[in-house]
């Protein structure tokens, strides 16, 4: 099962590549932003899991 953070990273990469291919700088930036969001979500989820294990 893919988590939301991974989906955001993949979708973001697709948008970034689409923007590069079409020359759409806004689409490229949206993709990079979505990837960053996915990476941040992953880090938050990793921290949550570590904290739950310590309980």
CHARMM internal coordinates of N, CA and C (Angstrom, degrees):
IC EDIT
DIST 1 N 1 CA 1.4484
DIST 1 CA 1 C 1.5331
ANGL 1 N 1 CA 1 C 109.43
DIST 1 C 2 N 1.3154
ANGL 1 CA 1 C 2 N 115.34
DIHE 1 N 1 CA 1 C 2 N 130.47
DIST 2 N 2 CA 1.4614
ANGL 1 C 2 N 2 CA 119.52
DIHE 1 CA 1 C 2 N 2 CA 177.75
DIST 2 CA 2 C 1.5206
ANGL 2 N 2 CA 2 C 109.75
DIHE 1 C 2 N 2 CA 2 C -86.97
DIST 2 C 3 N 1.3017
ANGL 2 CA 2 C 3 N 114.69
DIHE 2 N 2 CA 2 C 3 N 134.49
DIST 3 N 3 CA 1.4574
ANGL 2 C 3 N 3 CA 119.60
DIHE 2 CA 2 C 3 N 3 CA 178.32
DIST 3 CA 3 C 1.5284
ANGL 3 N 3 CA 3 C 109.58
DIHE 2 C 3 N 3 CA 3 C -86.55
DIST 3 C 4 N 1.3241
ANGL 3 CA 3 C 4 N 115.53
DIHE 3 N 3 CA 3 C 4 N 165.25
DIST 4 N 4 CA 1.4636
ANGL 3 C 4 N 4 CA 120.86
DIHE 3 CA 3 C 4 N 4 CA -177.38
DIST 4 CA 4 C 1.5247
ANGL 4 N 4 CA 4 C 111.41
DIHE 3 C 4 N 4 CA 4 C -60.23
DIST 4 C 5 N 1.3315
ANGL 4 CA 4 C 5 N 116.91
DIHE 4 N 4 CA 4 C 5 N -36.47
DIST 5 N 5 CA 1.4645
ANGL 4 C 5 N 5 CA 118.77
DIHE 4 CA 4 C 5 N 5 CA -179.11
DIST 5 CA 5 C 1.5263
ANGL 5 N 5 CA 5 C 111.68
DIHE 4 C 5 N 5 CA 5 C -64.07
DIST 5 C 6 N 1.3164
ANGL 5 CA 5 C 6 N 116.60
DIHE 5 N 5 CA 5 C 6 N -39.94
DIST 6 N 6 CA 1.4647
ANGL 5 C 6 N 6 CA 120.15
DIHE 5 CA 5 C 6 N 6 CA 179.10
DIST 6 CA 6 C 1.5268
ANGL 6 N 6 CA 6 C 110.24
DIHE 5 C 6 N 6 CA 6 C -69.64
DIST 6 C 7 N 1.3234
ANGL 6 CA 6 C 7 N 116.73
DIHE 6 N 6 CA 6 C 7 N -40.32
DIST 7 N 7 CA 1.4682
ANGL 6 C 7 N 7 CA 120.62
DIHE 6 CA 6 C 7 N 7 CA 177.98
DIST 7 CA 7 C 1.5238
ANGL 7 N 7 CA 7 C 110.56
DIHE 6 C 7 N 7 CA 7 C -60.79
DIST 7 C 8 N 1.3300
ANGL 7 CA 7 C 8 N 116.75
DIHE 7 N 7 CA 7 C 8 N -41.67
DIST 8 N 8 CA 1.4666
ANGL 7 C 8 N 8 CA 120.46
DIHE 7 CA 7 C 8 N 8 CA 178.47
DIST 8 CA 8 C 1.5264
ANGL 8 N 8 CA 8 C 111.10
DIHE 7 C 8 N 8 CA 8 C -63.87
DIST 8 C 9 N 1.3137
ANGL 8 CA 8 C 9 N 116.94
DIHE 8 N 8 CA 8 C 9 N -40.18
DIST 9 N 9 CA 1.4630
ANGL 8 C 9 N 9 CA 119.88
DIHE 8 CA 8 C 9 N 9 CA 179.87
DIST 9 CA 9 C 1.5282
ANGL 9 N 9 CA 9 C 110.91
DIHE 8 C 9 N 9 CA 9 C -65.15
DIST 9 C 10 N 1.3320
ANGL 9 CA 9 C 10 N 116.73
DIHE 9 N 9 CA 9 C 10 N -43.00
DIST 10 N 10 CA 1.4692
ANGL 9 C 10 N 10 CA 120.78
DIHE 9 CA 9 C 10 N 10 CA -179.82
DIST 10 CA 10 C 1.5266
ANGL 10 N 10 CA 10 C 110.73
DIHE 9 C 10 N 10 CA 10 C -67.43
DIST 10 C 11 N 1.3283
ANGL 10 CA 10 C 11 N 116.34
DIHE 10 N 10 CA 10 C 11 N -48.15
DIST 11 N 11 CA 1.4648
ANGL 10 C 11 N 11 CA 120.10
DIHE 10 CA 10 C 11 N 11 CA 179.87
DIST 11 CA 11 C 1.5275
ANGL 11 N 11 CA 11 C 110.66
DIHE 10 C 11 N 11 CA 11 C -61.44
DIST 11 C 12 N 1.3150
ANGL 11 CA 11 C 12 N 116.10
DIHE 11 N 11 CA 11 C 12 N -39.06
DIST 12 N 12 CA 1.4573
ANGL 11 C 12 N 12 CA 120.34
DIHE 11 CA 11 C 12 N 12 CA 178.60
DIST 12 CA 12 C 1.5159
ANGL 12 N 12 CA 12 C 112.25
DIHE 11 C 12 N 12 CA 12 C -63.60
DIST 12 C 13 N 1.3209
ANGL 12 CA 12 C 13 N 116.07
DIHE 12 N 12 CA 12 C 13 N -41.70
DIST 13 N 13 CA 1.4646
ANGL 12 C 13 N 13 CA 120.03
DIHE 12 CA 12 C 13 N 13 CA 179.12
DIST 13 CA 13 C 1.5243
ANGL 13 N 13 CA 13 C 110.37
DIHE 12 C 13 N 13 CA 13 C -64.19
DIST 13 C 14 N 1.3332
ANGL 13 CA 13 C 14 N 116.48
DIHE 13 N 13 CA 13 C 14 N -40.42
DIST 14 N 14 CA 1.4595
ANGL 13 C 14 N 14 CA 120.05
DIHE 13 CA 13 C 14 N 14 CA 178.15
DIST 14 CA 14 C 1.5282
ANGL 14 N 14 CA 14 C 111.14
DIHE 13 C 14 N 14 CA 14 C -62.36
DIST 14 C 15 N 1.3231
ANGL 14 CA 14 C 15 N 116.70
DIHE 14 N 14 CA 14 C 15 N -43.06
DIST 15 N 15 CA 1.4668
ANGL 14 C 15 N 15 CA 120.71
DIHE 14 CA 14 C 15 N 15 CA 178.32
DIST 15 CA 15 C 1.5250
ANGL 15 N 15 CA 15 C 110.70
DIHE 14 C 15 N 15 CA 15 C -63.73
DIST 15 C 16 N 1.3259
ANGL 15 CA 15 C 16 N 116.06
DIHE 15 N 15 CA 15 C 16 N -41.73
DIST 16 N 16 CA 1.4644
ANGL 15 C 16 N 16 CA 120.14
DIHE 15 CA 15 C 16 N 16 CA 179.83
DIST 16 CA 16 C 1.5278
ANGL 16 N 16 CA 16 C 110.85
DIHE 15 C 16 N 16 CA 16 C -60.91
DIST 16 C 17 N 1.3228
ANGL 16 CA 16 C 17 N 116.24
DIHE 16 N 16 CA 16 C 17 N -47.33
DIST 17 N 17 CA 1.4681
ANGL 16 C 17 N 17 CA 120.70
DIHE 16 CA 16 C 17 N 17 CA -179.67
DIST 17 CA 17 C 1.5285
ANGL 17 N 17 CA 17 C 110.28
DIHE 16 C 17 N 17 CA 17 C -64.56
DIST 17 C 18 N 1.3299
ANGL 17 CA 17 C 18 N 116.37
DIHE 17 N 17 CA 17 C 18 N -43.01
DIST 18 N 18 CA 1.4626
ANGL 17 C 18 N 18 CA 120.33
DIHE 17 CA 17 C 18 N 18 CA 177.94
DIST 18 CA 18 C 1.5333
ANGL 18 N 18 CA 18 C 110.16
DIHE 17 C 18 N 18 CA 18 C -57.92
DIST 18 C 19 N 1.3194
ANGL 18 CA 18 C 19 N 116.06
DIHE 18 N 18 CA 18 C 19 N -44.07
DIST 19 N 19 CA 1.4598
ANGL 18 C 19 N 19 CA 120.42
DIHE 18 CA 18 C 19 N 19 CA 178.85
DIST 19 CA 19 C 1.5155
ANGL 19 N 19 CA 19 C 112.47
DIHE 18 C 19 N 19 CA 19 C -62.91
DIST 19 C 20 N 1.3301
ANGL 19 CA 19 C 20 N 116.80
DIHE 19 N 19 CA 19 C 20 N -40.68
DIST 20 N 20 CA 1.4667
ANGL 19 C 20 N 20 CA 120.39
DIHE 19 CA 19 C 20 N 20 CA 178.86
DIST 20 CA 20 C 1.5235
ANGL 20 N 20 CA 20 C 110.93
DIHE 19 C 20 N 20 CA 20 C -65.00
DIST 20 C 21 N 1.3467
ANGL 20 CA 20 C 21 N 116.13
DIHE 20 N 20 CA 20 C 21 N -43.60
DIST 21 N 21 CA 1.4626
ANGL 20 C 21 N 21 CA 120.88
DIHE 20 CA 20 C 21 N 21 CA -177.30
DIST 21 CA 21 C 1.5311
ANGL 21 N 21 CA 21 C 111.25
DIHE 20 C 21 N 21 CA 21 C -66.32
DIST 21 C 22 N 1.3295
ANGL 21 CA 21 C 22 N 116.39
DIHE 21 N 21 CA 21 C 22 N -40.48
DIST 22 N 22 CA 1.4645
ANGL 21 C 22 N 22 CA 120.45
DIHE 21 CA 21 C 22 N 22 CA -176.59
DIST 22 CA 22 C 1.5259
ANGL 22 N 22 CA 22 C 113.05
DIHE 21 C 22 N 22 CA 22 C -90.30
DIST 22 C 23 N 1.3193
ANGL 22 CA 22 C 23 N 117.32
DIHE 22 N 22 CA 22 C 23 N -7.74
DIST 23 N 23 CA 1.4550
ANGL 22 C 23 N 23 CA 120.69
DIHE 22 CA 22 C 23 N 23 CA -178.25
DIST 23 CA 23 C 1.5179
ANGL 23 N 23 CA 23 C 113.20
DIHE 22 C 23 N 23 CA 23 C 78.02
DIST 23 C 24 N 1.3340
ANGL 23 CA 23 C 24 N 116.15
DIHE 23 N 23 CA 23 C 24 N 17.03
DIST 24 N 24 CA 1.4698
ANGL 23 C 24 N 24 CA 121.90
DIHE 23 CA 23 C 24 N 24 CA -178.96
DIST 24 CA 24 C 1.5302
ANGL 24 N 24 CA 24 C 108.70
DIHE 23 C 24 N 24 CA 24 C -91.19
DIST 24 C 25 N 1.3202
ANGL 24 CA 24 C 25 N 115.72
DIHE 24 N 24 CA 24 C 25 N 97.87
DIST 25 N 25 CA 1.4697
ANGL 24 C 25 N 25 CA 121.04
DIHE 24 CA 24 C 25 N 25 CA -176.79
DIST 25 CA 25 C 1.5247
ANGL 25 N 25 CA 25 C 111.93
DIHE 24 C 25 N 25 CA 25 C -64.59
DIST 25 C 26 N 1.3330
ANGL 25 CA 25 C 26 N 117.44
DIHE 25 N 25 CA 25 C 26 N -34.42
DIST 26 N 26 CA 1.4617
ANGL 25 C 26 N 26 CA 120.77
DIHE 25 CA 25 C 26 N 26 CA 179.14
DIST 26 CA 26 C 1.5283
ANGL 26 N 26 CA 26 C 110.28
DIHE 25 C 26 N 26 CA 26 C -64.88
DIST 26 C 27 N 1.3262
ANGL 26 CA 26 C 27 N 116.90
DIHE 26 N 26 CA 26 C 27 N -45.06
DIST 27 N 27 CA 1.4732
ANGL 26 C 27 N 27 CA 121.10
DIHE 26 CA 26 C 27 N 27 CA 179.37
DIST 27 CA 27 C 1.5285
ANGL 27 N 27 CA 27 C 110.00
DIHE 26 C 27 N 27 CA 27 C -63.23
DIST 27 C 28 N 1.3096
ANGL 27 CA 27 C 28 N 116.22
DIHE 27 N 27 CA 27 C 28 N -40.56
DIST 28 N 28 CA 1.4660
ANGL 27 C 28 N 28 CA 121.28
DIHE 27 CA 27 C 28 N 28 CA 178.21
DIST 28 CA 28 C 1.5306
ANGL 28 N 28 CA 28 C 110.47
DIHE 27 C 28 N 28 CA 28 C -61.59
DIST 28 C 29 N 1.3238
ANGL 28 CA 28 C 29 N 116.51
DIHE 28 N 28 CA 28 C 29 N -44.02
DIST 29 N 29 CA 1.4683
ANGL 28 C 29 N 29 CA 121.18
DIHE 28 CA 28 C 29 N 29 CA 179.04
DIST 29 CA 29 C 1.5283
ANGL 29 N 29 CA 29 C 111.21
DIHE 28 C 29 N 29 CA 29 C -66.13
DIST 29 C 30 N 1.3366
ANGL 29 CA 29 C 30 N 116.84
DIHE 29 N 29 CA 29 C 30 N -39.29
DIST 30 N 30 CA 1.4683
ANGL 29 C 30 N 30 CA 120.31
DIHE 29 CA 29 C 30 N 30 CA 176.98
DIST 30 CA 30 C 1.5243
ANGL 30 N 30 CA 30 C 110.12
DIHE 29 C 30 N 30 CA 30 C -59.70
DIST 30 C 31 N 1.3202
ANGL 30 CA 30 C 31 N 115.67
DIHE 30 N 30 CA 30 C 31 N -41.73
DIST 31 N 31 CA 1.4538
ANGL 30 C 31 N 31 CA 120.43
DIHE 30 CA 30 C 31 N 31 CA 179.40
DIST 31 CA 31 C 1.5161
ANGL 31 N 31 CA 31 C 112.39
DIHE 30 C 31 N 31 CA 31 C -63.25
DIST 31 C 32 N 1.3104
ANGL 31 CA 31 C 32 N 116.16
DIHE 31 N 31 CA 31 C 32 N -44.18
DIST 32 N 32 CA 1.4665
ANGL 31 C 32 N 32 CA 120.07
DIHE 31 CA 31 C 32 N 32 CA 179.04
DIST 32 CA 32 C 1.5236
ANGL 32 N 32 CA 32 C 110.85
DIHE 31 C 32 N 32 CA 32 C -63.74
DIST 32 C 33 N 1.3344
ANGL 32 CA 32 C 33 N 115.87
DIHE 32 N 32 CA 32 C 33 N -38.85
DIST 33 N 33 CA 1.4642
ANGL 32 C 33 N 33 CA 120.47
DIHE 32 CA 32 C 33 N 33 CA 178.83
DIST 33 CA 33 C 1.5220
ANGL 33 N 33 CA 33 C 110.73
DIHE 32 C 33 N 33 CA 33 C -65.17
DIST 33 C 34 N 1.3243
ANGL 33 CA 33 C 34 N 116.45
DIHE 33 N 33 CA 33 C 34 N -43.27
DIST 34 N 34 CA 1.4646
ANGL 33 C 34 N 34 CA 120.24
DIHE 33 CA 33 C 34 N 34 CA -179.78
DIST 34 CA 34 C 1.5314
ANGL 34 N 34 CA 34 C 110.69
DIHE 33 C 34 N 34 CA 34 C -65.20
DIST 34 C 35 N 1.3165
ANGL 34 CA 34 C 35 N 116.70
DIHE 34 N 34 CA 34 C 35 N -38.05
DIST 35 N 35 CA 1.4668
ANGL 34 C 35 N 35 CA 120.00
DIHE 34 CA 34 C 35 N 35 CA 176.77
DIST 35 CA 35 C 1.5233
ANGL 35 N 35 CA 35 C 110.74
DIHE 34 C 35 N 35 CA 35 C -62.78
DIST 35 C 36 N 1.3144
ANGL 35 CA 35 C 36 N 116.56
DIHE 35 N 35 CA 35 C 36 N -43.68
DIST 36 N 36 CA 1.4655
ANGL 35 C 36 N 36 CA 120.91
DIHE 35 CA 35 C 36 N 36 CA 179.38
DIST 36 CA 36 C 1.5233
ANGL 36 N 36 CA 36 C 110.56
DIHE 35 C 36 N 36 CA 36 C -62.41
DIST 36 C 37 N 1.3160
ANGL 36 CA 36 C 37 N 116.20
DIHE 36 N 36 CA 36 C 37 N -40.10
DIST 37 N 37 CA 1.4695
ANGL 36 C 37 N 37 CA 120.92
DIHE 36 CA 36 C 37 N 37 CA 177.52
DIST 37 CA 37 C 1.5302
ANGL 37 N 37 CA 37 C 109.93
DIHE 36 C 37 N 37 CA 37 C -60.89
DIST 37 C 38 N 1.3205
ANGL 37 CA 37 C 38 N 116.62
DIHE 37 N 37 CA 37 C 38 N -45.34
DIST 38 N 38 CA 1.4584
ANGL 37 C 38 N 38 CA 120.77
DIHE 37 CA 37 C 38 N 38 CA 179.46
DIST 38 CA 38 C 1.5211
ANGL 38 N 38 CA 38 C 112.21
DIHE 37 C 38 N 38 CA 38 C -62.38
DIST 38 C 39 N 1.3200
ANGL 38 CA 38 C 39 N 116.53
DIHE 38 N 38 CA 38 C 39 N -40.91
DIST 39 N 39 CA 1.4663
ANGL 38 C 39 N 39 CA 120.41
DIHE 38 CA 38 C 39 N 39 CA 178.93
DIST 39 CA 39 C 1.5271
ANGL 39 N 39 CA 39 C 110.98
DIHE 38 C 39 N 39 CA 39 C -65.71
DIST 39 C 40 N 1.3313
ANGL 39 CA 39 C 40 N 116.17
DIHE 39 N 39 CA 39 C 40 N -40.06
DIST 40 N 40 CA 1.4677
ANGL 39 C 40 N 40 CA 120.32
DIHE 39 CA 39 C 40 N 40 CA 178.57
DIST 40 CA 40 C 1.5268
ANGL 40 N 40 CA 40 C 110.56
DIHE 39 C 40 N 40 CA 40 C -65.20
DIST 40 C 41 N 1.3331
ANGL 40 CA 40 C 41 N 116.47
DIHE 40 N 40 CA 40 C 41 N -42.49
DIST 41 N 41 CA 1.4667
ANGL 40 C 41 N 41 CA 120.45
DIHE 40 CA 40 C 41 N 41 CA 178.22
DIST 41 CA 41 C 1.5265
ANGL 41 N 41 CA 41 C 110.74
DIHE 40 C 41 N 41 CA 41 C -60.76
DIST 41 C 42 N 1.3352
ANGL 41 CA 41 C 42 N 115.93
DIHE 41 N 41 CA 41 C 42 N -40.08
DIST 42 N 42 CA 1.4654
ANGL 41 C 42 N 42 CA 119.77
DIHE 41 CA 41 C 42 N 42 CA 179.74
DIST 42 CA 42 C 1.5222
ANGL 42 N 42 CA 42 C 110.52
DIHE 41 C 42 N 42 CA 42 C -62.79
DIST 42 C 43 N 1.3165
ANGL 42 CA 42 C 43 N 116.95
DIHE 42 N 42 CA 42 C 43 N -44.46
DIST 43 N 43 CA 1.4673
ANGL 42 C 43 N 43 CA 120.19
DIHE 42 CA 42 C 43 N 43 CA 179.85
DIST 43 CA 43 C 1.5218
ANGL 43 N 43 CA 43 C 110.96
DIHE 42 C 43 N 43 CA 43 C -62.89
DIST 43 C 44 N 1.3213
ANGL 43 CA 43 C 44 N 116.47
DIHE 43 N 43 CA 43 C 44 N -41.52
DIST 44 N 44 CA 1.4703
ANGL 43 C 44 N 44 CA 120.40
DIHE 43 CA 43 C 44 N 44 CA 178.12
DIST 44 CA 44 C 1.5218
ANGL 44 N 44 CA 44 C 110.21
DIHE 43 C 44 N 44 CA 44 C -62.24
DIST 44 C 45 N 1.3246
ANGL 44 CA 44 C 45 N 116.73
DIHE 44 N 44 CA 44 C 45 N -44.89
DIST 45 N 45 CA 1.4651
ANGL 44 C 45 N 45 CA 120.33
DIHE 44 CA 44 C 45 N 45 CA 179.47
DIST 45 CA 45 C 1.5247
ANGL 45 N 45 CA 45 C 111.76
DIHE 44 C 45 N 45 CA 45 C -64.07
DIST 45 C 46 N 1.3263
ANGL 45 CA 45 C 46 N 116.70
DIHE 45 N 45 CA 45 C 46 N -38.23
DIST 46 N 46 CA 1.4687
ANGL 45 C 46 N 46 CA 120.30
DIHE 45 CA 45 C 46 N 46 CA 177.90
DIST 46 CA 46 C 1.5269
ANGL 46 N 46 CA 46 C 110.94
DIHE 45 C 46 N 46 CA 46 C -62.72
DIST 46 C 47 N 1.3260
ANGL 46 CA 46 C 47 N 116.67
DIHE 46 N 46 CA 46 C 47 N -42.80
DIST 47 N 47 CA 1.4682
ANGL 46 C 47 N 47 CA 120.98
DIHE 46 CA 46 C 47 N 47 CA 178.77
DIST 47 CA 47 C 1.5246
ANGL 47 N 47 CA 47 C 110.11
DIHE 46 C 47 N 47 CA 47 C -64.38
DIST 47 C 48 N 1.3258
ANGL 47 CA 47 C 48 N 116.78
DIHE 47 N 47 CA 47 C 48 N -42.97
DIST 48 N 48 CA 1.4694
ANGL 47 C 48 N 48 CA 120.69
DIHE 47 CA 47 C 48 N 48 CA 178.76
DIST 48 CA 48 C 1.5245
ANGL 48 N 48 CA 48 C 110.83
DIHE 47 C 48 N 48 CA 48 C -58.96
DIST 48 C 49 N 1.3375
ANGL 48 CA 48 C 49 N 116.59
DIHE 48 N 48 CA 48 C 49 N -43.57
DIST 49 N 49 CA 1.4677
ANGL 48 C 49 N 49 CA 120.56
DIHE 48 CA 48 C 49 N 49 CA 179.80
DIST 49 CA 49 C 1.5251
ANGL 49 N 49 CA 49 C 111.12
DIHE 48 C 49 N 49 CA 49 C -63.12
DIST 49 C 50 N 1.3206
ANGL 49 CA 49 C 50 N 116.73
DIHE 49 N 49 CA 49 C 50 N -41.98
DIST 50 N 50 CA 1.4650
ANGL 49 C 50 N 50 CA 120.29
DIHE 49 CA 49 C 50 N 50 CA 179.32
DIST 50 CA 50 C 1.5217
ANGL 50 N 50 CA 50 C 111.10
DIHE 49 C 50 N 50 CA 50 C -63.64
DIST 50 C 51 N 1.3286
ANGL 50 CA 50 C 51 N 116.20
DIHE 50 N 50 CA 50 C 51 N -40.87
DIST 51 N 51 CA 1.4633
ANGL 50 C 51 N 51 CA 119.95
DIHE 50 CA 50 C 51 N 51 CA 179.06
DIST 51 CA 51 C 1.5262
ANGL 51 N 51 CA 51 C 111.52
DIHE 50 C 51 N 51 CA 51 C -66.29
DIST 51 C 52 N 1.3251
ANGL 51 CA 51 C 52 N 117.05
DIHE 51 N 51 CA 51 C 52 N -37.86
DIST 52 N 52 CA 1.4617
ANGL 51 C 52 N 52 CA 120.86
DIHE 51 CA 51 C 52 N 52 CA 179.00
DIST 52 CA 52 C 1.5294
ANGL 52 N 52 CA 52 C 111.18
DIHE 51 C 52 N 52 CA 52 C -66.06
DIST 52 C 53 N 1.3282
ANGL 52 CA 52 C 53 N 116.64
DIHE 52 N 52 CA 52 C 53 N -35.79
DIST 53 N 53 CA 1.4650
ANGL 52 C 53 N 53 CA 120.53
DIHE 52 CA 52 C 53 N 53 CA 179.41
DIST 53 CA 53 C 1.5242
ANGL 53 N 53 CA 53 C 111.50
DIHE 52 C 53 N 53 CA 53 C -67.27
DIST 53 C 54 N 1.3241
ANGL 53 CA 53 C 54 N 116.71
DIHE 53 N 53 CA 53 C 54 N -30.45
DIST 54 N 54 CA 1.4646
ANGL 53 C 54 N 54 CA 120.70
DIHE 53 CA 53 C 54 N 54 CA -178.10
DIST 54 CA 54 C 1.5229
ANGL 54 N 54 CA 54 C 112.53
DIHE 53 C 54 N 54 CA 54 C -76.75
DIST 54 C 55 N 1.3169
ANGL 54 CA 54 C 55 N 117.49
DIHE 54 N 54 CA 54 C 55 N -14.76
DIST 55 N 55 CA 1.4706
ANGL 54 C 55 N 55 CA 120.63
DIHE 54 CA 54 C 55 N 55 CA -178.77
DIST 55 CA 55 C 1.5020
ANGL 55 N 55 CA 55 C 111.38
DIHE 54 C 55 N 55 CA 55 C -73.60
END
COOR INIT
IC SEED 1 N 1 CA 1 C
IC BUILD
